[in-house]
Amino acid sequence: MSAIAGAALLAACTTTPDMAEPLAGTSWRLLEMQSMDDAQGTTRADNPDRYTITFAEDGTAYMKLDCNRGRSSYETASTGAKQGSLQFGNIASTMAMCPPDSLSEKLGQQLGFVRSYVMRDGRLNMALMADGGILVWEPTEAE
């Protein structure tokens, strides 16, 4: 009887592929920022490679915010296959003056409001709190 209980306990501790952390070890580039406010609409990144995020396995996120670089901790909790909660800690960033058309400042601010994610059709969709919007990312070339 104890062998069966031990096997059941071991199985409960094993991570299933559906519930494995899908963000760790991935890199993404920004496609667009969707606002739920019709007055703001959707803002597309003119050059997605100017805005990237890499989720390290140690819980650190590295960001390229146009002419600036950022770093933050991140926490996730899977709520199903390829979806879950996502929250960034304080973002430390360089403060260079980017071109006027840059999304650097806006993206840096919005990342602080991310609360969940869904991976759908090969894209990472980060949802902002209070239905504030969606940040849509695609895998970088290295993925």
C-alpha positions as a Markdown table, in Angstrom:
| # | Residue | x | y | z |
|---|---|---|---|---|
| 1 | Met | 0.0 | 0.0 | 0.0 |
| 2 | Ser | 2.8 | 2.4 | 0.8 |
| 3 | Ala | 4.4 | 1.8 | -2.6 |
| 4 | Ile | 1.2 | 2.9 | -4.3 |
| 5 | Ala | 0.9 | 6.0 | -2.1 |
| 6 | Gly | 4.6 | 6.8 | -2.9 |
| 7 | Ala | 4.0 | 6.5 | -6.6 |
| 8 | Ala | 0.9 | 8.7 | -6.4 |
| 9 | Leu | 2.8 | 11.3 | -4.4 |
| 10 | Leu | 5.7 | 11.3 | -7.0 |
| 11 | Ala | 3.2 | 11.7 | -9.8 |
| 12 | Ala | 1.6 | 14.7 | -8.1 |
| 13 | Cys | 5.0 | 16.4 | -7.9 |
| 14 | Thr | 5.8 | 15.9 | -11.5 |
| 15 | Thr | 5.1 | 18.8 | -13.8 |
| 16 | Thr | 3.0 | 17.9 | -16.8 |
| 17 | Pro | 3.8 | 19.4 | -20.2 |
| 18 | Asp | 0.6 | 21.3 | -20.2 |
| 19 | Met | 1.3 | 23.0 | -17.0 |
| 20 | Ala | 5.1 | 23.6 | -17.5 |
| 21 | Glu | 6.2 | 27.2 | -17.4 |
| 22 | Pro | 5.9 | 28.2 | -21.1 |
| 23 | Leu | 7.5 | 31.7 | -20.8 |
| 24 | Ala | 10.9 | 30.8 | -19.2 |
| 25 | Gly | 13.6 | 30.7 | -21.8 |
| 26 | Thr | 11.6 | 32.5 | -24.5 |
| 27 | Ser | 12.2 | 35.8 | -26.3 |
| 28 | Trp | 9.6 | 38.0 | -28.0 |
| 29 | Arg | 9.3 | 41.2 | -30.1 |
| 30 | Leu | 6.4 | 43.6 | -29.9 |
| 31 | Leu | 3.9 | 43.7 | -32.7 |
| 32 | Glu | 1.3 | 46.0 | -31.3 |
| 33 | Met | -0.3 | 47.7 | -28.3 |
| 34 | Gln | -4.1 | 47.3 | -28.3 |
| 35 | Ser | -6.1 | 49.8 | -26.2 |
| 36 | Met | -9.7 | 49.0 | -25.1 |
| 37 | Asp | -10.3 | 52.8 | -25.5 |
| 38 | Asp | -11.4 | 53.5 | -29.1 |
| 39 | Ala | -9.9 | 56.9 | -28.9 |
| 40 | Gln | -6.4 | 55.3 | -28.6 |
| 41 | Gly | -7.0 | 52.2 | -30.8 |
| 42 | Thr | -4.1 | 50.0 | -31.8 |
| 43 | Thr | -0.5 | 51.2 | -32.0 |
| 44 | Arg | 1.7 | 49.0 | -34.2 |
| 45 | Ala | 5.5 | 48.9 | -33.7 |
| 46 | Asp | 7.0 | 50.2 | -36.9 |
| 47 | Asn | 10.1 | 48.0 | -36.2 |
| 48 | Pro | 9.3 | 45.2 | -33.8 |
| 49 | Asp | 13.0 | 44.4 | -33.3 |
| 50 | Arg | 13.3 | 47.7 | -31.4 |
| 51 | Tyr | 11.1 | 46.3 | -28.6 |
| 52 | Thr | 11.9 | 42.9 | -27.2 |
| 53 | Ile | 11.5 | 40.9 | -24.0 |
| 54 | Thr | 13.4 | 37.8 | -22.9 |
| 55 | Phe | 12.2 | 35.7 | -20.0 |
| 56 | Ala | 15.2 | 34.0 | -18.3 |
| 57 | Glu | 14.7 | 30.8 | -16.4 |
| 58 | Asp | 15.8 | 32.5 | -13.2 |
| 59 | Gly | 12.7 | 34.8 | -13.1 |
| 60 | Thr | 14.4 | 37.8 | -14.7 |
| 61 | Ala | 13.0 | 39.6 | -17.7 |
| 62 | Tyr | 15.4 | 41.5 | -20.0 |
| 63 | Met | 13.9 | 44.2 | -22.1 |
| 64 | Lys | 14.9 | 46.2 | -25.1 |
| 65 | Leu | 12.8 | 49.4 | -25.1 |
| 66 | Asp | 14.0 | 51.0 | -28.4 |
| 67 | Cys | 17.1 | 53.0 | -27.4 |
| 68 | Asn | 16.8 | 51.9 | -23.7 |
| 69 | Arg | 17.4 | 48.6 | -21.9 |
| 70 | Gly | 15.4 | 47.3 | -19.0 |
| 71 | Arg | 15.4 | 44.6 | -16.5 |
| 72 | Ser | 12.8 | 43.3 | -14.0 |
| 73 | Ser | 11.8 | 40.2 | -12.1 |
| 74 | Tyr | 8.7 | 38.4 | -13.3 |
| 75 | Glu | 6.2 | 36.0 | -11.7 |
| 76 | Thr | 3.9 | 33.7 | -13.4 |
| 77 | Ala | 1.3 | 31.1 | -12.3 |
| 78 | Ser | -0.1 | 28.8 | -15.0 |
| 79 | Thr | -3.9 | 28.7 | -15.1 |
| 80 | Gly | -4.0 | 26.2 | -18.0 |
| 81 | Ala | -2.2 | 25.3 | -21.1 |
| 82 | Lys | -0.3 | 28.3 | -22.4 |
| 83 | Gln | -2.0 | 30.9 | -20.1 |
| 84 | Gly | -1.7 | 32.3 | -16.7 |
| 85 | Ser | -1.0 | 35.2 | -14.5 |
| 86 | Leu | 2.0 | 37.4 | -15.2 |
| 87 | Gln | 3.3 | 40.3 | -13.3 |
| 88 | Phe | 6.6 | 42.2 | -13.5 |
| 89 | Gly | 8.4 | 43.7 | -10.5 |
| 90 | Asn | 9.9 | 47.2 | -10.6 |
| 91 | Ile | 11.5 | 47.8 | -14.0 |
| 92 | Ala | 15.0 | 49.2 | -13.9 |
| 93 | Ser | 15.8 | 51.0 | -17.2 |
| 94 | Thr | 18.3 | 53.3 | -18.8 |
| 95 | Met | 16.8 | 56.7 | -19.5 |
| 96 | Ala | 18.2 | 57.7 | -22.9 |
| 97 | Met | 16.2 | 60.1 | -25.0 |
| 98 | Cys | 14.6 | 58.0 | -27.8 |
| 99 | Pro | 13.3 | 59.4 | -31.1 |
| 100 | Pro | 9.8 | 61.2 | -30.9 |
| 101 | Asp | 8.1 | 58.2 | -32.6 |
| 102 | Ser | 9.4 | 55.7 | -30.0 |
| 103 | Leu | 7.1 | 53.5 | -28.0 |
| 104 | Ser | 9.8 | 53.1 | -25.3 |
| 105 | Glu | 8.2 | 55.2 | -22.5 |
| 106 | Lys | 4.7 | 54.0 | -23.2 |
| 107 | Leu | 5.7 | 50.3 | -23.4 |
| 108 | Gly | 7.8 | 50.6 | -20.2 |
| 109 | Gln | 4.8 | 52.0 | -18.4 |
| 110 | Gln | 2.3 | 49.4 | -19.7 |
| 111 | Leu | 4.5 | 46.5 | -18.7 |
| 112 | Gly | 4.0 | 47.5 | -15.1 |
| 113 | Phe | 0.3 | 46.9 | -15.6 |
| 114 | Val | 0.5 | 43.4 | -17.1 |
| 115 | Arg | -1.5 | 40.9 | -15.1 |
| 116 | Ser | -2.0 | 37.8 | -17.3 |
| 117 | Tyr | -1.0 | 36.2 | -20.6 |
| 118 | Val | -2.3 | 33.9 | -23.2 |
| 119 | Met | -0.3 | 32.2 | -26.0 |
| 120 | Arg | -2.5 | 31.8 | -29.1 |
| 121 | Asp | -1.6 | 31.2 | -32.7 |
| 122 | Gly | 2.1 | 31.5 | -31.9 |
| 123 | Arg | 1.8 | 34.9 | -30.3 |
| 124 | Leu | 2.1 | 36.0 | -26.7 |
| 125 | Asn | -0.8 | 38.3 | -25.6 |
| 126 | Met | -0.2 | 40.2 | -22.3 |
| 127 | Ala | -3.4 | 41.6 | -20.8 |
| 128 | Leu | -3.2 | 44.8 | -18.8 |
| 129 | Met | -5.1 | 45.2 | -15.5 |
| 130 | Ala | -8.7 | 46.5 | -15.6 |
| 131 | Asp | -9.1 | 45.7 | -19.3 |
| 132 | Gly | -6.6 | 48.4 | -20.1 |
| 133 | Gly | -5.3 | 46.7 | -23.2 |
| 134 | Ile | -3.3 | 43.9 | -24.8 |
| 135 | Leu | 0.4 | 43.8 | -25.7 |
| 136 | Val | 0.8 | 41.5 | -28.7 |
| 137 | Trp | 4.2 | 39.8 | -29.2 |
| 138 | Glu | 5.7 | 37.3 | -31.6 |
| 139 | Pro | 8.7 | 35.0 | -31.1 |
| 140 | Thr | 12.1 | 36.5 | -32.0 |
| 141 | Glu | 14.0 | 34.9 | -34.8 |
| 142 | Ala | 16.0 | 32.9 | -32.3 |
| 143 | Glu | 12.8 | 31.1 | -31.2 |
